[in-house]
Amino acid sequence: MGSGNYSRCVAGQTEIEKKPIGEPGIQLNQAARQAGRIRIGRCFMDIYLTQGLHRAMQQHPRRLATLCGERRQDWRTLAHRVACLAAVLQAQGVRPGDRVALLAHTSDHCVEAFLATWWTGGTVCPLNTRWSRAEMQHALQDVQPRLLLADAAFAPDAQALAPALATLFLGEGGAPPGLPRTEALMAASAQAEDARRGGDALATILFTGGTTGFPKGVMLSHANLWSASAARLAQLPGAGTSLLATPLFHVAGLGRLVGQLTQGASCVIEPQFRPEQILTTIAAHGVREVMLVPSMLQMLLDHPAFDAARLTSLQRIVHGAAPMPPALLLRAMQALPRVDFVAAYGMTETAAGASLNGPYTLADHARQADRLDSVGRAGWGNELRIAGPDGQSLPSGEVGEICVRGPNVMQGYWNQPEATAQVLQHGWMHTGDGGWMDEDGYVHLVDRLKDMIISGGENVYSLEVEAVLMRHPAVALCAVVGVPDARWGEAVHAAVVLRPGQACDPDALRRHCRDHLAGFKCPQVVHPMDALPLSPTGKILKNRLRAQLADTLADKQEQMA
């Protein structure tokens, strides 16, 4: 497979079958089957996620595979390093079905860790790098990994998290004393044979955001991830070099990686989202496609270094993981009029992809404005429907819960059969998202059902109010939540971050809302803020914001008492 040495980078360059799973610790799949989960049939039984690596090695071994900082490697080098790292994992006792935990910033070394674990037949469990120590310890205790891989940023704390767990230092940098380095072990290792274990075998356990209690582990198989990737590529052919700007512990980042692996296309990797560096990387390396959360897109457009003339290579921006404010989308289209914008709807439990909308450019905006507000129609291999409280499908135009079915839907929540049975019912994944479908099958989000505000008996959808606030020229970012209120049950509160150099008082923003919304939908209180609580992928954490605003109000009431 060739040398494992790095070269330096120069800037500028269906059958359906109900089938049990015989893996340890996954007896909860019985609950999923009882809830109506349709298992993947023989058509996906031979799919394994290292297949794209073998194919790229065969067809274009010298083409760029990954570029991370100054490190670049072709497919031949990547395959060699993956096979050697897999041998290291096997020497540490990793066997098919075992879990390997990963605590590291996104890098080419992380890509190798995913592939090497799949090469052994194991399951990757990436930890959220922004978790508290308690959350990390909970996840490790939950999945019981055979091994922990940690990079320079987290190695000093890794052994303290789980003293009894075997830990290896991943990548470059200074390793703590006594912690074995994968690079040294790989240099002394032969290449392992690929187990080619796929189909319904677990590929990864990705943890949800943990908005209530500790995060849940979402079990995604090789077939789940591959089918989501294949369906996306069938609808939206690959654009070439893609930038990984979202972390691999998030399904958006991992899904983008799997898509590039499936087609043997290059990945440019940024360990963390830093707007100026992202803009520089796109320009320097001819990036053609990037996946962004709306708040990331906002930060890029607002940054002083943004210059559309430097981004001529960019052909496509896929946005998802959070609703896209229409005003922000229009602004981005005006700034980048020749770029295709694509809305992707899904969640961790659906291996990201459930629907797509687009591509659209600025030229489409005037005649397709209503469609641009949609998250699209069911993706290939998926079905979507809107269900009422009784679980029955609702007519076009009525708001209910969005439900999904297809081969990309998760196997269940790790060690949580009751939670699995709650969301997997009669073959459908109940998303917890509220929305409606038009007569042409386009789905329109209205809110997370748990974020819907009931004020004075009226339903208020936060996304509708946020869309109006974002149309105000002074507003950079906003979030609308319900706060307990003695009179109304819940009161509509808006947290607003203004654009640099802009000034706008809360009363002016409330008047702006009254010009466009019914009175009961308008925020009763507008909170100017310097920043909103965001997840590592840029999603607004409304649970934290809601608690923060409630505490602020409680403090004010106490001071007035």
Beta strands, then each sheet from edge to edge (+ up, - down):
strand 1: 7-8
strand 2: 64-68
strand 3: 71-74
strand 4: 99-103
strand 5: 123-126
strand 6: 147-150
strand 7: 167-169
strand 8: 202-207
strand 9: 217-221
strand 10: 242-244
strand 11: 267-269
strand 12: 289-292
strand 13: 316-319
strand 14: 340-345
strand 15: 355-360
strand 16: 377-378
strand 17: 383-387
strand 18: 400-405
strand 19: 412-413
strand 20: 424-425
strand 21: 428-437
strand 22: 443-448
strand 23: 453-455
strand 24: 458-460
strand 25: 475-485
strand 26: 489-498
strand 27: 525-528
sheet 1: 1+ 3- 2+ 11+ 10+ 12+ 13+ 14+ 15- 16+
sheet 2: 5+ 4+ 6+ 7+
sheet 3: 8+ 9- 19+
sheet 4: 17+ 18- 21+ 20-
sheet 5: 17+ 18- 21+ 22-
sheet 6: 23+ 24-
sheet 7: 25+ 26- 27-
end
